[in-house]
Amino acid sequence: MSSLLYSLGRFAFRARRRVLAVWLGALVLLFAAAGLLSQGTDNTFTIPGTESQQALDALARTFPQVSGASAQLIAVAPKGGSVRDPAFQSAVEKTVGELAKVPQVTSATDPYQGPSTGNVSGDASAALVPIQLSVGTVEVSQSTKDALQRSGADLEKALPPGSQVAVGGQVFSSSVAGISVTELLGLAVAFVVLILTFVSVVAAAMPLINALLGAGLSLALIFAATKWLTIASTTPLLALMLGLAVGIDYALFIISRHQEQVKKGIAPEESAARAVATAGSAVVFAAVTVIIALLGLAVARIPFLTTMGVAAALAVAIAVLVSTTLTPALLGFAGMRVVAKRFRGGTEAPAQKPAAHSDAAPRKPKRPRRPRPEHPVAHGWVNAVTRIPVLTVLVVVGLLGALALPAMSLRLALPDAGSLDETEPARVTYDLIAEHFGPGYNGPLIVTGSVIGSSDPVTLMDDLGDELRTVPGVAAVPLSTPNPTGDTGIAQVVPTGAPDSEETQTLVATLRSLHDHFEREYGIDLAVTGYTAAGIDISARLGEALLPFAILVVGLSLILLAMVFRSIVVPVTAALGYLLSIGAAFGVTSLVFMSGFLAGPLHVADLGSVISFMPIILMGVLFGLAMDYEVFLASRMREQYVRGDAPKDAVRNGFVGSARVVTAAAIIMFAVFAAFIPEGMRPSSRSRSGWPSAWRSTHSWCG
């Protein structure tokens, strides 16, 4: 590997114009392909193999009324008033008729009529109008959303003073992820860190050029692939985030080694080749571990998550290719300008001014100063932590273990509109529904099955609805009816708890445990679906995947580390360090999302749970990064040992030689990731944009 990379680095240095032209040409071609082929991201997906998905597929064929997106309008009467007052009811019914005429709206259910009797609250303080659309959430036009909001505003004006109207639901809960100017803040911080690290603007600019080119290539490939693949809007974001971060870091390690060698007098061409052979070898291996971790996301057997992992792995692969070819080419263009003038050949030292003649007695010569180490902070740190290794291990394990303790209270769920900002229309609607109807109305379950064998499907569904009302945890069954053709039955079951509560999770398990009873009693093969049930199924799928995922990525990387370092201690240490890191990361996450620590600055609008995808994605990304830094540090220590240093000296000298660069790389990684926070999607937006529209539509469909 080192010999191959040495030759590659020398070739790229010599043929720098051709290398640059090839990469720029590839960028232009891929951008052109993306412009011609891109179909845009698509945030509608299926989760095969789950009961909720199978039931949903059946409903899409037999009950198409629930195949589109949905919205909700809630009208609240003034304090002491009633929504059944003639004037109030007349205004609501008029608005229902207007809503039905809005483009893309197929129906708006009158809360005062029809089979759905649960759309007027028990105390008559509020009325709920479910709105069914003909298209999925991502296809709903802005003009349709505006028309729905205008209808709500007009209704509020027509109602008595003190009334309140809100329009929300799934249509207004979704948000498409996008790239904003805030991401540039991360690059700005990275540039400052690079200048402080290299003390050279020319050298500092190279990693940014490297990362931007690699990220551009990755994004172009991803958008071109939308011609054939279903790719979520979060996929290019993750690829961009990782592509920028690792692209900067990988070039940073190679350029740092090159700069160090040039300062020692090695010619730039030879230095570039050696830097790619040494630091480049560590970069390639580190990239392989990251790629393994990202591809390991396929273990969850969730298609969109697999696609996200593959796209991010592609971004990392392109980053390492660019780093090992374009970086030495840029070093060729820069020549000796990557180091300060005093290290460049041909620069004469200024002549010393001769001492003035004096008859005074000669001064006593000063004691020569003890040479200061090149990196005093790194020297001091490594000497301190290696003086009593056992104590260091105990302190580190104790601190990380303490940080991991809050992870015990971490709850995973697919957040709903209740996680949005309090001013968002969907959040206002969510809160009003929970207040006047109960939290379960924000996440009803759909119980469905074939009734084609029944001679009286209407009576059958009435009887089924009556029994469902007696199940513990059921607040109401506002609808239980067959479809117009009489072959499929559907019952809407409102839980007593919120969509992401443990009560609702228990209710889903209870209903599914009664499957055989309902089949014997009514001859119907019932399944539980809907957005809430789908979220529970997905959370379970992801929970089951965590252990196989950890075994896969850790196991493969342990083998690779053992092969590279020919040691058992290094891979085992890396694995233990990763486990401690992931525990601490989960603990800090719990402090933020469960306890509210720094919730405001991080734009966390609602507390109580973390999106179900967080653990496996965090494990994948963090594993790759943890292994990166382990490899960079350990490989430098191994180099020192191969050169003849005693084991302890090799550890100290290897640490001093790489700690500054590793620290800079970690700061850059943090800055790039943090730059995605201010304009990033909140958990509910993220979850909403990733589910089939029919799951969202069943959320409030009432007939």
Summary of the structure (lengths in Angstrom):
residues: 703
radius of gyration: 31.4
end to end distance: 65.6
largest distance: 127.1
contacts: 2504
relative contact order: 0.15
helix: 63%
strand: 8%
